[in-house]
Amino acid sequence: MPKLSVVIPVYNVEKYLAKCLDSVIYPGLEDYEIVVVNDGSTDSSLSVAEDYARRFPSLIRVISTENGGLGAARNVGLESARGEFLLFLDSDDYLREGALPEIMEKLEEDFDICIYGILSVAEEGAVLDDIPRCGREGPLSLAAYPQLLLCPPSACNKLCRRSLFMDSGLRFTSRVWYEDMRTMPKLYLHTDRITATDRQWYIYVQRSGSITRSANLERNLEIIEALDDLGGYYRALGKFEEYRNEFEYLAFYNQFLTAVVRICLAEPGNSAADKLRCDFLAKYPDFLKNPYVREMPLKYRLLTRLILLRCYRAVGRIMGLNERVKGK
């Protein structure tokens, strides 16, 4: 049994797949496998994957399925994986040069989940953001460090012991946005053997056609379902009230701020922005008393004030200027 399975869901990424695969191919490195799940691609992605599998037959397996979306493809990969640990790598992203040998070395330590850094880049390679990490290094647990719930929920910045998924029955939801939010933070209730490192192993490519930058603005409303799903899981296990402050801020940051801003940048008059605002305020009317909210930076304070006043066009103008300054 290999130590690590790199699971790569693939759907119509012929332009990016070779770079992704090249980043995890180290012929001299042992004890890992690459599981490519072709999710019904209609371009030449499958041909690219099969060509790599022919060149590295002992390393790469290609599984083809009917199109089911990112969550379904990840589920196929994790169920087919033979490794003790899983690394989820989206096929339009890649690992930093030299990252995989460092990851294999890290796996010699004793943990169930390892959280690492992500660097966001444009398609041409320009660095856009150093995505916020866990805030701590070394061993931690949700009970000892509730702020773990506020870390990015991405599946792509975590090494996870495969048995966490198999024993808990947790799987990714198919054909939804925010599938990571619906899945990854639930794992924290199934182990206290978590560790974090500041090493930036994952390179996230922000491309114009990606899911998170889609022009389908109504789909931003799915953050409500994702947060309700996650909160419901914690409630069912009697853990929601213990982490109520964290859940309130999680909803504030992801629903009230991030999703609303995304809509305002594209179409300030879209009704989805106000639906997100109203839903959040109905659930958390006293959110301004939240300890995390009270410590938020000035930019968030300004955006909060504008959203509360329904000044969506002003939000769009301010954040549009911010993106231009950053070069996005």
ChimeraX attribute file (.defattr): number of C-alpha atoms within 10 A of each C-alpha:
attribute: neighborCount
match mode: 1-to-1
recipient: residues
	/A:1	11
	/A:2	13
	/A:3	17
	/A:4	25
	/A:5	27
	/A:6	23
	/A:7	27
	/A:8	27
	/A:9	27
	/A:10	29
	/A:11	25
	/A:12	18
	/A:13	19
	/A:14	20
	/A:15	13
	/A:16	16
	/A:17	23
	/A:18	18
	/A:19	15
	/A:20	20
	/A:21	22
	/A:22	13
	/A:23	16
	/A:24	21
	/A:25	17
	/A:26	13
	/A:27	9
	/A:28	6
	/A:29	10
	/A:30	13
	/A:31	12
	/A:32	25
	/A:33	23
	/A:34	26
	/A:35	25
	/A:36	27
	/A:37	29
	/A:38	25
	/A:39	24
	/A:40	18
	/A:41	19
	/A:42	13
	/A:43	13
	/A:44	14
	/A:45	23
	/A:46	25
	/A:47	12
	/A:48	16
	/A:49	23
	/A:50	18
	/A:51	13
	/A:52	19
	/A:53	18
	/A:54	12
	/A:55	11
	/A:56	14
	/A:57	12
	/A:58	12
	/A:59	19
	/A:60	22
	/A:61	20
	/A:62	19
	/A:63	19
	/A:64	16
	/A:65	13
	/A:66	11
	/A:67	16
	/A:68	14
	/A:69	18
	/A:70	23
	/A:71	21
	/A:72	20
	/A:73	27
	/A:74	28
	/A:75	20
	/A:76	21
	/A:77	25
	/A:78	24
	/A:79	12
	/A:80	15
	/A:81	22
	/A:82	19
	/A:83	21
	/A:84	17
	/A:85	22
	/A:86	27
	/A:87	22
	/A:88	21
	/A:89	26
	/A:90	24
	/A:91	25
	/A:92	26
	/A:93	24
	/A:94	23
	/A:95	22
	/A:96	17
	/A:97	13
	/A:98	12
	/A:99	17
	/A:100	20
	/A:101	14
	/A:102	11
	/A:103	17
	/A:104	16
	/A:105	10
	/A:106	14
	/A:107	17
	/A:108	9
	/A:109	10
	/A:110	12
	/A:111	19
	/A:112	23
	/A:113	25
	/A:114	23
	/A:115	26
	/A:116	21
	/A:117	21
	/A:118	24
	/A:119	18
	/A:120	18
	/A:121	19
	/A:122	17
	/A:123	15
	/A:124	9
	/A:125	11
	/A:126	12
	/A:127	17
	/A:128	17
	/A:129	14
	/A:130	13
	/A:131	14
	/A:132	13
	/A:133	21
	/A:134	19
	/A:135	12
	/A:136	15
	/A:137	14
	/A:138	11
	/A:139	15
	/A:140	19
	/A:141	17
	/A:142	18
	/A:143	13
	/A:144	9
	/A:145	10
	/A:146	17
	/A:147	19
	/A:148	21
	/A:149	20
	/A:150	20
	/A:151	16
	/A:152	21
	/A:153	20
	/A:154	17
	/A:155	22
	/A:156	23
	/A:157	22
	/A:158	21
	/A:159	25
	/A:160	23
	/A:161	20
	/A:162	21
	/A:163	14
	/A:164	17
	/A:165	20
	/A:166	12
	/A:167	9
	/A:168	12
	/A:169	8
	/A:170	15
	/A:171	20
	/A:172	21
	/A:173	19
	/A:174	15
	/A:175	13
	/A:176	17
	/A:177	21
	/A:178	23
	/A:179	21
	/A:180	20
	/A:181	22
	/A:182	24
	/A:183	23
	/A:184	21
	/A:185	22
	/A:186	19
	/A:187	16
	/A:188	19
	/A:189	15
	/A:190	14
	/A:191	14
	/A:192	17
	/A:193	15
	/A:194	20
	/A:195	22
	/A:196	20
	/A:197	18
	/A:198	16
	/A:199	15
	/A:200	17
	/A:201	22
	/A:202	23
	/A:203	26
	/A:204	25
	/A:205	23
	/A:206	20
	/A:207	16
	/A:208	12
	/A:209	9
	/A:210	11
	/A:211	13
	/A:212	15
	/A:213	13
	/A:214	12
	/A:215	16
	/A:216	11
	/A:217	19
	/A:218	13
	/A:219	15
	/A:220	22
	/A:221	18
	/A:222	17
	/A:223	22
	/A:224	19
	/A:225	15
	/A:226	21
	/A:227	20
	/A:228	14
	/A:229	15
	/A:230	18
	/A:231	20
	/A:232	14
	/A:233	18
	/A:234	19
	/A:235	13
	/A:236	9
	/A:237	9
	/A:238	10
	/A:239	14
	/A:240	17
	/A:241	12
	/A:242	13
	/A:243	16
	/A:244	14
	/A:245	18
	/A:246	20
	/A:247	22
	/A:248	20
	/A:249	21
	/A:250	19
	/A:251	22
	/A:252	23
	/A:253	17
	/A:254	17
	/A:255	23
	/A:256	27
	/A:257	18
	/A:258	14
	/A:259	23
	/A:260	28
	/A:261	24
	/A:262	21
	/A:263	24
	/A:264	26
	/A:265	19
	/A:266	15
	/A:267	17
	/A:268	22
	/A:269	14
	/A:270	15
	/A:271	12
	/A:272	20
	/A:273	27
	/A:274	19
	/A:275	15
	/A:276	20
	/A:277	19
	/A:278	15
	/A:279	15
	/A:280	18
	/A:281	14
	/A:282	9
	/A:283	11
	/A:284	16
	/A:285	11
	/A:286	10
	/A:287	18
	/A:288	13
	/A:289	10
	/A:290	16
	/A:291	12
	/A:292	17
	/A:293	18
	/A:294	11
	/A:295	10
	/A:296	10
	/A:297	9
	/A:298	9
	/A:299	9
	/A:300	14
	/A:301	14
	/A:302	12
	/A:303	22
	/A:304	20
	/A:305	12
	/A:306	15
	/A:307	22
	/A:308	14
	/A:309	9
	/A:310	15
	/A:311	16
	/A:312	24
	/A:313	17
	/A:314	16
	/A:315	24
	/A:316	22
	/A:317	14
	/A:318	16
	/A:319	18
	/A:320	18
	/A:321	13
	/A:322	12
	/A:323	13
	/A:324	9
	/A:325	9
	/A:326	11
	/A:327	11
	/A:328	14
